[in-house]
Amino acid sequence: MKFDVILIGGGLSSLVCGIRLQKAGRRCLMVSAGQNALHFSSGAFGLLGSLPDGTAVQYPLEAIPSLPAGHPYAKIGVGKIAEYAAMAPGFFESCGVHLVAAAAAADPVLRSVRNGFRFTATGTMKPAWLAMSEVAFFPTEEALRDSDGVPVESALIVNFAGFLDFNARFIAEGLEKNGIRCRLETVRIDDVERLRKNPSEMRSVNIARVMTREQNWKGFAYQVKELMKGEDMVVLPEVFGLGGELIPQWLSEMIPAKVTYVGTMPPSVCGIRTQMRLKEAFESAGGTFLLGDEVLDPEVEDGRVLCVRTSNLGSMRLVADSYVLASGNLFGNGLTAAPGEFREPVFGLDVDYPQDRSDWYDPDFFAKQNYIGVGVKTDGAFHPYIAGRVVENLYVAGSEVGGCNSLAEGSGAGVAIMTAFKVADGILGRQEPANA
Amino acid sequence: MQEKNLSSNNFEQCIKCTICTAYCPVVAVNPAYPGPKQGGPDGERLRLKNKYFFDENLKYCMNCKRCEVACPSGVKIADLIHSARRRYSVETPGLRDRVLAGTDFMGKAARPVAPLVNAVMSSKVVKDVLDVMMDIDRNRKFPKYKAKGFVSWFRKNAQAKQEGYSRQVAFFHGCSTEFQHPEVGQAFVKVMNAVGIGVQLLDEKCCGVAMVSNGLWAGAARHARHNVSVFKEAVAKGLPIVGVSSTCIFTMRDEYPDILEVDNSEVRDSITLVERYLFELVDSGQVKLVFKKDYRARIAYHIPCHMEKLGWSLFTKALVQMIPGVSLTVLDSSCCGMAGTYGFKKENYKYSQAIGEHLFGQIKALSPDFVCCECETCKWQIEMSTGRTVLNPIVILADALDVDATIAANAAPAAAAAPAAADAIDG
């Protein structure tokens, strides 16, 4: 079967790249071995939260020139990153994904993106670039305590009885550090109570499925109102947005206080919704998406991929002009690790990793872990290498690209989106900027 | 250090991410079902310690495989659940389950008196009795049995001329083609013959999927062994095994080895669905399809769960879209809730309809001329629940095919057949 582009992986990076290409008239096939990391999304996208040395970043674009040469952003160049960053919200909006950014002046360009802050499931504030509409996201750390100009002094944190993936105590601790008095309450909704029969499957997405029913979210809002004792803010688990952004909006309107939705432990309800919207956008533009299938047995000759095959389609040769590998890092099986080495399992691409195994990880679990930064070696246009030889019609995008520790930097989604745009432009033959 | 998995179902790879649960149609509606993660890899750890951890509520699993399609770690979750049912369940299938599972036996028994059986089975009194006595839900509509099956039609009307074709396929027609929908088999023969391919029948038995669902493991394995040995003979003669029901094909390719432990490795790659078989022939330029110029239809495509698992829906889409007058809308992939015999059962009926609600809503909103789908039990469910006609893709292709032009395009060398071949779609 013949396509213009075959994309391997079905997560954020692959979908962004595939949608751009498909909308530009390229016939795309996307092959995804199971669902992806959007299902674990915090609900916000980071561009660059801190420099490799740990220094906090307020204006990500301003910080990019100081990144090391091997960093994916350095390869793309700050000019292009600024252009892509300006384009991103509109791009997602056109796919039905509404994202919010922290306001920033358009001029100077390097200050046109400013980090806002998301309030996390463990009660901390983390820098972020864009957030899904209902997620707790504030332009500044101080804005957490502001409700339309009125200071927030007290908060009511409401959880469902028996729901273990929303830790109200951590959240209260975090809010109290910010000087907000907290009270904890739980509610019981019949449909959610039924889920408790099976505590190990009482997870965010199952609650979210029953909360799409009108009687349930309305009943929830009434119960919250009953429980309130004049608090300025109500904190709720983010389990209302599976079908769309409307139910969280309506809930916020029904509850007479500032309503803040805080992400739960995975799966991420707004992340799943975003994934569904992006997949729909890709398919409705005419793309073919194969879920639950795995690419194997590629044929590579003279630095070019000739074809790939998949486990479901067997011996059938899938042929394309260009191929994009965006199948994730260790977590998504885009890379695999054995005691002595890291491997890229589909093509056997060259992988960049510390030779000494003791440099792969820090025994302190919460310290910066080098294995997170392991990725495929690429040139300036994100072509990978096999045994030192560049593969001309193959591109690598997303967390599979080496050169940065996205977890430590808070740049995972940013790298996914920027490399996707860059690779799409490369395939479409668009002009390279002078500084790339 | 463990570097390799120990089990074929990959359960050691489960990282407890719960993505399977997010896509399980049953968990969403039936709280008695423990769910794919708990029933699959989590439960397996306990069951390996002690069989008493087996939970009979795993019978609520529809075996739709959506958990496996979603799993990022390649865990065969539904296989784990059904293998556990096979190994540990102490519930014996009752009369109802045996009747529902015996698709071929019941078909043969009903055929001589088909009009009577159809009339009786649609009577309210009988349905009430079945509901009370046998736990078959009174709201369920039964598919109609045909007095004349596909095989007798084939022997009388088609068999004689099949030897005349240079290329041949072995046709696995399945129970529903034989007993309820012979038109599907007739469409298959029409299309194959038009492109110059002869059809041979097999000494087939029911693929066994209904017996797997109903816990009749020994019977299912017996059918599997029989079919595999019949397929081996056909494959030895160079014939591919081509079917029209996604569920039969999926079962014979994957459930035979994974759940029934029947080795099909010699024939697995030769077992295929007509949409894939035909697409590959067209795509490689070996055959041409010419369609009627005046064929018009607005079609909604429902991808059955087992078609999702096979990963072959792109072939159906490509084939149906080759018909010039068709506008095809692919429905948001979701389970219809029927799952073979599952939706007939009184204890499941309510959940079955709740699971299908999303799909029914889409179909009603779209109001297509008809729905396209490769699975007969999805067809029964959608027709009952939406009032829309559901056609197997091969029936649509056969209806839209310009038979004479197709025969001409495939018989003559391409250059000589210019007028007909001008409209032909090739790869």
HADDOCK unambig.tbl for C-alpha pairs under 7 A between the chains (distance, minus, plus):
assign (segid A and resid 33 and name CA) (segid B and resid 72 and name CA) 6.08 0.50 0.50
assign (segid A and resid 34 and name CA) (segid B and resid 69 and name CA) 5.77 0.50 0.50
assign (segid A and resid 34 and name CA) (segid B and resid 70 and name CA) 4.39 0.50 0.50
assign (segid A and resid 34 and name CA) (segid B and resid 71 and name CA) 4.77 0.50 0.50
assign (segid A and resid 34 and name CA) (segid B and resid 72 and name CA) 4.09 0.50 0.50
assign (segid A and resid 35 and name CA) (segid B and resid 70 and name CA) 5.09 0.50 0.50
assign (segid A and resid 35 and name CA) (segid B and resid 71 and name CA) 6.17 0.50 0.50
assign (segid A and resid 35 and name CA) (segid B and resid 72 and name CA) 5.27 0.50 0.50
assign (segid A and resid 36 and name CA) (segid B and resid 72 and name CA) 6.63 0.50 0.50
assign (segid A and resid 194 and name CA) (segid B and resid 31 and name CA) 6.17 0.50 0.50
assign (segid A and resid 195 and name CA) (segid B and resid 31 and name CA) 5.80 0.50 0.50
assign (segid A and resid 197 and name CA) (segid B and resid 31 and name CA) 6.80 0.50 0.50
assign (segid A and resid 198 and name CA) (segid B and resid 34 and name CA) 6.23 0.50 0.50
assign (segid A and resid 200 and name CA) (segid B and resid 38 and name CA) 6.87 0.50 0.50
assign (segid A and resid 201 and name CA) (segid B and resid 35 and name CA) 6.68 0.50 0.50
assign (segid A and resid 205 and name CA) (segid B and resid 22 and name CA) 5.85 0.50 0.50
assign (segid A and resid 206 and name CA) (segid B and resid 22 and name CA) 6.78 0.50 0.50
assign (segid A and resid 206 and name CA) (segid B and resid 28 and name CA) 6.50 0.50 0.50
assign (segid A and resid 209 and name CA) (segid B and resid 28 and name CA) 6.81 0.50 0.50
assign (segid A and resid 267 and name CA) (segid B and resid 17 and name CA) 6.97 0.50 0.50
assign (segid A and resid 267 and name CA) (segid B and resid 18 and name CA) 6.64 0.50 0.50
assign (segid A and resid 267 and name CA) (segid B and resid 19 and name CA) 6.68 0.50 0.50
assign (segid A and resid 290 and name CA) (segid B and resid 311 and name CA) 6.46 0.50 0.50
assign (segid A and resid 291 and name CA) (segid B and resid 69 and name CA) 6.36 0.50 0.50
assign (segid A and resid 292 and name CA) (segid B and resid 69 and name CA) 4.18 0.50 0.50
assign (segid A and resid 292 and name CA) (segid B and resid 70 and name CA) 6.10 0.50 0.50
assign (segid A and resid 312 and name CA) (segid B and resid 310 and name CA) 6.19 0.50 0.50
assign (segid A and resid 312 and name CA) (segid B and resid 311 and name CA) 5.90 0.50 0.50
assign (segid A and resid 332 and name CA) (segid B and resid 72 and name CA) 6.85 0.50 0.50
